[in-house]
Amino acid sequence: MYAPVERGNAGSEEKRGIADWIRYGLTALLIAVIALILWSQLSPRGAPAPPEQPPIEER
C-alpha cells in the first residue's frame, strides 16, 4: 500500500505545483483589480485639478 501512495504523491506534486501557480496568478489578479479600482476612484478627483491650476498661475 505504501508504493501506490508514494506514486500518487509524486504525480500530485506536479499537479500541486500547477495549482499553486494558478492560485498565485488568481491572487495576483485579485490584488491588481482591487488596486486598480481603488486607484481609479482616487485618480479622477486629483487628475482634473493639476491641468486647471497651471492656467490660473499663468494668468
Z-matrix of the N, CA and C atoms (Angstrom, degrees):
N
C 1 1.457
C 2 1.526 1 111.03
N 3 1.334 2 116.15 1 -22.68
C 4 1.465 3 117.18 2 -177.62
C 5 1.526 4 111.43 3 -73.18
N 6 1.355 5 116.76 4 -35.95
C 7 1.465 6 119.21 5 -177.50
C 8 1.535 7 111.59 6 -62.71
N 9 1.322 8 120.01 7 -49.26
C 10 1.473 9 119.58 8 179.49
C 11 1.532 10 111.81 9 -60.62
N 12 1.320 11 116.34 10 -35.90
C 13 1.465 12 118.82 11 -179.67
C 14 1.521 13 109.46 12 -65.41
N 15 1.362 14 116.77 13 -42.02
C 16 1.462 15 119.67 14 -179.93
C 17 1.523 16 110.20 15 -64.96
N 18 1.335 17 116.72 16 -41.71
C 19 1.465 18 119.19 17 179.01
C 20 1.522 19 109.94 18 -64.23
N 21 1.324 20 116.57 19 -40.24
C 22 1.462 21 119.83 20 178.76
C 23 1.514 22 111.07 21 -62.85
N 24 1.322 23 116.67 22 -40.61
C 25 1.459 24 119.52 23 179.64
C 26 1.521 25 110.63 24 -66.02
N 27 1.349 26 116.37 25 -38.20
C 28 1.463 27 119.35 26 -179.17
C 29 1.527 28 109.92 27 -62.65
N 30 1.321 29 116.61 28 -42.50
C 31 1.462 30 119.44 29 179.25
C 32 1.516 31 111.52 30 -70.72
N 33 1.327 32 117.20 31 -36.66
C 34 1.460 33 119.82 32 -177.63
C 35 1.520 34 111.11 33 -73.20
N 36 1.344 35 117.00 34 -24.33
C 37 1.466 36 118.41 35 178.75
C 38 1.524 37 110.17 36 -63.31
N 39 1.334 38 116.84 37 -40.63
C 40 1.463 39 119.46 38 178.12
C 41 1.521 40 109.74 39 -65.42
N 42 1.327 41 116.73 40 -42.26
C 43 1.461 42 119.96 41 178.96
C 44 1.523 43 109.95 42 -65.60
N 45 1.321 44 116.45 43 -37.71
C 46 1.460 45 119.13 44 178.57
C 47 1.518 46 110.25 45 -63.70
N 48 1.326 47 117.09 46 -38.71
C 49 1.460 48 120.03 47 178.54
C 50 1.517 49 111.20 48 -61.15
N 51 1.335 50 116.02 49 -43.90
C 52 1.467 51 119.91 50 178.33
C 53 1.521 52 109.79 51 -65.43
N 54 1.318 53 116.65 52 -43.14
C 55 1.462 54 120.47 53 179.86
C 56 1.523 55 110.60 54 -62.63
N 57 1.328 56 116.56 55 -38.26
C 58 1.465 57 119.59 56 178.69
C 59 1.526 58 110.36 57 -63.46
N 60 1.340 59 117.21 58 -43.38
C 61 1.471 60 119.54 59 179.12
C 62 1.514 61 110.26 60 -62.87
N 63 1.348 62 116.70 61 -39.40
C 64 1.467 63 119.83 62 178.46
C 65 1.521 64 109.65 63 -63.80
N 66 1.343 65 115.95 64 -43.28
C 67 1.464 66 118.87 65 179.47
C 68 1.517 67 110.61 66 -63.81
N 69 1.333 68 116.90 67 -42.27
C 70 1.466 69 119.49 68 178.64
C 71 1.528 70 109.99 69 -61.78
N 72 1.309 71 116.84 70 -41.40
C 73 1.466 72 120.55 71 179.14
C 74 1.515 73 111.86 72 -63.51
N 75 1.331 74 116.43 73 -43.84
C 76 1.465 75 119.59 74 -179.81
C 77 1.519 76 111.03 75 -65.21
N 78 1.329 77 116.46 76 -43.32
C 79 1.464 78 118.90 77 179.59
C 80 1.523 79 110.16 78 -64.59
N 81 1.323 80 117.06 79 -39.37
C 82 1.470 81 119.92 80 178.40
C 83 1.526 82 110.37 81 -63.88
N 84 1.333 83 116.74 82 -40.89
C 85 1.460 84 119.70 83 178.58
C 86 1.523 85 110.86 84 -64.74
N 87 1.331 86 116.86 85 -41.98
C 88 1.463 87 119.87 86 178.94
C 89 1.524 88 110.56 87 -61.53
N 90 1.324 89 116.52 88 -45.89
C 91 1.469 90 120.02 89 179.78
C 92 1.524 91 109.90 90 -62.72
N 93 1.328 92 117.33 91 -41.91
C 94 1.467 93 120.46 92 -179.85
C 95 1.525 94 110.72 93 -64.10
N 96 1.331 95 117.21 94 -42.58
C 97 1.468 96 120.43 95 179.85
C 98 1.520 97 110.49 96 -63.59
N 99 1.329 98 116.51 97 -44.82
C 100 1.466 99 119.98 98 179.16
C 101 1.524 100 110.05 99 -61.81
N 102 1.330 101 116.82 100 -43.34
C 103 1.469 102 120.22 101 -179.93
C 104 1.529 103 110.58 102 -63.44
N 105 1.334 104 117.65 103 -42.17
C 106 1.461 105 120.26 104 179.53
C 107 1.524 106 111.10 105 -65.19
N 108 1.326 107 116.85 106 -39.65
C 109 1.468 108 120.01 107 179.14
C 110 1.520 109 109.98 108 -63.29
N 111 1.332 110 116.23 109 -47.79
C 112 1.465 111 119.05 110 -180.00
C 113 1.522 112 110.49 111 -63.15
N 114 1.326 113 117.37 112 -41.95
C 115 1.463 114 121.26 113 -178.26
C 116 1.533 115 110.25 114 -66.71
N 117 1.339 116 116.78 115 -39.91
C 118 1.464 117 119.98 116 -179.34
C 119 1.527 118 110.51 117 -66.20
N 120 1.321 119 117.10 118 -31.48
C 121 1.460 120 119.86 119 178.95
C 122 1.520 121 110.51 120 -73.02
N 123 1.322 122 117.33 121 -31.66
C 124 1.463 123 119.98 122 -177.91
C 125 1.530 124 111.73 123 -87.68
N 126 1.324 125 118.03 124 -34.46
C 127 1.469 126 120.70 125 -174.07
C 128 1.533 127 113.27 126 -67.14
N 129 1.326 128 121.57 127 -41.86
C 130 1.474 129 119.11 128 -178.85
C 131 1.527 130 112.07 129 -58.85
N 132 1.317 131 117.76 130 -31.21
C 133 1.458 132 119.96 131 -179.58
C 134 1.524 133 110.25 132 -70.52
N 135 1.334 134 117.28 133 -38.00
C 136 1.457 135 120.42 134 -177.48
C 137 1.523 136 112.66 135 -90.76
N 138 1.331 137 118.59 136 -22.42
C 139 1.463 138 120.67 137 -175.27
C 140 1.534 139 112.82 138 -67.35
N 141 1.313 140 121.05 139 -47.34
C 142 1.468 141 119.81 140 -177.63
C 143 1.525 142 113.01 141 -65.58
N 144 1.308 143 118.57 142 -27.41
C 145 1.464 144 121.50 143 -174.73
C 146 1.531 145 112.76 144 -64.63
N 147 1.344 146 121.14 145 -50.59
C 148 1.475 147 119.65 146 -176.86
C 149 1.527 148 113.64 147 -58.15
N 150 1.333 149 121.89 148 -43.48
C 151 1.476 150 119.89 149 178.91
C 152 1.527 151 111.97 150 -63.05
N 153 1.316 152 118.00 151 -32.65
C 154 1.458 153 120.36 152 -177.90
C 155 1.522 154 111.21 153 -75.04
N 156 1.312 155 117.81 154 -30.79
C 157 1.463 156 120.36 155 -175.43
C 158 1.529 157 113.16 156 -71.69
N 159 1.339 158 121.33 157 -44.70
C 160 1.478 159 120.07 158 -177.88
C 161 1.528 160 113.40 159 -58.56
N 162 1.350 161 120.83 160 -43.82
C 163 1.471 162 118.99 161 178.55
C 164 1.527 163 111.65 162 -60.18
N 165 1.321 164 117.13 163 -36.62
C 166 1.460 165 120.15 164 179.26
C 167 1.526 166 109.18 165 -64.96
N 168 1.330 167 117.26 166 -39.32
C 169 1.468 168 120.30 167 -179.97
C 170 1.525 169 110.28 168 -68.82
N 171 1.343 170 117.35 169 -37.36
C 172 1.463 171 120.64 170 -179.61
C 173 1.523 172 110.36 171 -67.82
N 174 1.313 173 117.13 172 -38.25
C 175 1.458 174 120.58 173 179.98
C 176 1.514 175 108.18 174 -72.44
